[in-house]
């Protein structure tokens, strides 16, 4: 996962060193004896700032547009590229578990049931760091019948982190709908993708082939995220993320799952 943020550079004319401020990341200040050193140090500082936020379960702010950056006299703007994947503790993939997976876990008639169970087991084994959100929990609570309570128990059973709803998520979800990335009336589906984006997770895992795991949705949400300064997230089914040797079913257009969704 790569993020870009604008940084303001200010040269000290007396000794040639540079001070750097990253305006989108409050308190993120760095510097270096040379411009090259300042870029390296600022990149490290910004990466650390972002990682601290993610470790605390907080959403990271989107990058500002260059034209909105206000510079003090004598300064200039340079973009910082943060390669989060290269930082050791981030190597474990952070995955967002969308609502359909809780249903498939218990629905033994579904073609993708076995692979869904395997995915949850791999989360428990530490291959993935699982997340969901209050948007998903609200959907689960609206489920009728005995399965409702069973699905909710999976969150505690597999130590799934629950992300809070935010205004940024709501705004991004509405933007997806306004741009046609998802159809009108699918705000909750859009909110799942938006939550994955705002909290800078790696992947949203879903079996919703009608609105989420869909080429148009993947392409358009990626474009919108890039435009607004959010990272592009992967949108995948559990069959695509689990160990290939464990995959028991390769989803096709004629399957019962794609027909039911």
N, C-alpha and C positions, 0 to 999 in steps of 0.2 A: 504494500500500500504506500503510495507516494502522495505527499501533500505539498502545496506551494503557498508561501506567504510572502507578501511584500515587506521589505525591511528598509528602514531609513538609516543611511550612513552619513556620518559627520566627521570630517577630517580635521585633526588638530594641526594647524599650519606650523606650529612651533616645533613639534617632534615627528610629524608625519603619521602619527597613529590614527586609528579610526574608532569611533564609538558607534554602536549599532542599537537601534530600538526597533522592536517588532510591534507595531501598534495594535494588531489584532490580538496579541497575547499579553494581557496586562502584567506589567512588571518584568517582562522579558527584555533584558538589557545585556549587551555584551560588547566586545571590542577586540582589537588586535593591533599589534605594532605595524603591520602592513595590511593592505587591502585583502590580500589572499588569506592572511591569518584571521582577519576580522570576519570574512565570509565563513571560514571553517568554524570559528568559535561561535558565531551567531547561529549557524545551523545546528551545532551541538546544543546550544542553549534552548533554541526553539523546540528541538526534538525532545529534550528533557521536560520542557514545560507541557507539551502535548501528552507525553507519556504519564506524567504525574496526574493530569486530569483524567486520563483513561483508566489508570489504576484506581482512582477514587470513584469510578463509575460515572463521571461527569461528561457532558457533551462538549465537544471542542467547537470553538467559534469558526464560522466560515471566513475565508479570506476576503478582504476588501478589494474592490476594484481599484486599479491604479489611480484613476482620476479622482478617487475619493480620499486619497492619502494626502494629509497636510504636512508639509515639510517646513522645518525652521530654516532660517537663512543659511545658505552654503551647503545644504544637504542634498543628497540624491537617493533615489530608490533603486534597489536591486531585489530580484526575486530569490527567495531561499527555497531549495528543494529538500524536503524532509523525507528520507527513505526509511520509513518506520519499520519495514520488514527486516532491516539489517540489525536492528537492536535486539539482543538476545531474548529478553523476556517477552517480546512480541512475536516470537516465532510460532508459538501456539496459535492456531487460527481462532479468531473470535467470531463465533457464528450466532446469528439470530434465528431462533426457532419460531417459525410462523405457525399460526393456529392449526392448520390442517394436519400437521405432524402428530399432534396430540390425539387427534381422531384416528389416524391411520395406525397408531401404536396399538389400539384395541380392536380395530376393525380387521379381523382375520380374513375376511372375504376379499379384501383389496389386494391387487397384484403387488403393490409396493409395501405391504405390511411388514414382511420379513426384513427388508432393507431399512425400513424406518426403525424397527427395533434395534437393528445393528448400529444404526447411527446413534441412537440414544446410548447404547452400550459403549460406543467409542468415545462419547462425551464423558461417560463415567470413568473410562480408562485413562482419561487425560489427553486424548488426541486433540480434542477441541475444547475451547472455553465457551460454554453455552450461555446465551442470553435470550430473554424474551422481554415483553413490555406489559405495561398496564393495559395497552390496547388489546393484546392477546388475552390477558386474563379476563377482561370485560367480556370478550367474545365467548370464552369458555364458561363464564358464569351464566351466560344467556342460553346455554345448551340445555335442552329438555332431557329428562330421563336419568337413569342411573349412571350413565357414562360421564356426566358432568363432574361429579366428585372424583371419579377415577382419573380423569384427565388432569384435574387440578393437583392431584397428589404427585404427578410426575415432576412438577416444578421443584418440590422439596426432595423427592427421591433422587433426582439427578443433579441437585445443587445448581439449578438454573438461576442465574442472576436476573433480577427484574429491573428493567429500565423505566424511569418515570417519564410521563408525558411532558412535553414542553411546548412553548409557543413556536419555537423554531421548527419542531417536527410538524406541528399543525400547519404552519405556513408552507413548508416544503411539500407536504401532502396535497394541499390545495393547489399548489403550483403544478404538480404532476397532473392533476385533473384538468386544470385550466389549459394546459398545453396538449392535452389529449394522450398523455402517456398511459393513462388508465381511463376507463370509461366513467362518465358521471354516475354517481351512485355507489362507487367503490372506494369511498374515502377511507374506510378502515384498512382495506388492502394497501392503499397508497401510504397509510400511516406506518405500516410495517416496514416498507422500503425506506421511508423517510427516517424512521427511528434508527435503522441500520446505518444510514448515511450520516445523520447528525452525530451519533455516538461513535462514528468512524470504525465500525466493525468491518471485518473482512468480507463476510458472506451472509446472505439471508437464505435459509434453507426452507423450501416450501414445496407443497404438492398442489398448489392452486395454479392449474394450467390455464385457467380461463383469464385471469387478470395479472398474475405475478410472474410465473415461470413461462415467459412468452417473449419472443424475439422483439416485438415492438416495444414492450415495456422495458426490456433490458436496454435497448438502444436509446430510447427517449429519456429514461431516468438518468442514464449515464451522461447524456448530453446536458440535461438540466443541471445535474450535480456539478459538472465541469464549469458551466456558465456561472453558477452561484458560489463556487469555491468549495464545494463539498467533495470528498473523495468518491470515486466510482466504486461501487460495491458489486461483488459477484452475486448473481441470482441463480440458484442451482437447486436441483432436487437432491434428496438424500442419496440416490443412486450414483450421483456424480461426485459426491464428496467422501463417501466411505471407501475403505480399502477395496480395490478392484477385485481382489481374490475372494472377498466376502460377498460381493454383489451377486444376488440370486436372480435379479430381474432387471432387464434393460427396457425402459419405458418406450412404448411406441404409440403412434397415433390411434391404433386400433384397440388399445388396452381398455380394460374396464375403468381404469383410473382416469384416463383422459376423457372418456365418454361421460363419466359421472361428474367431473368438475365443471 
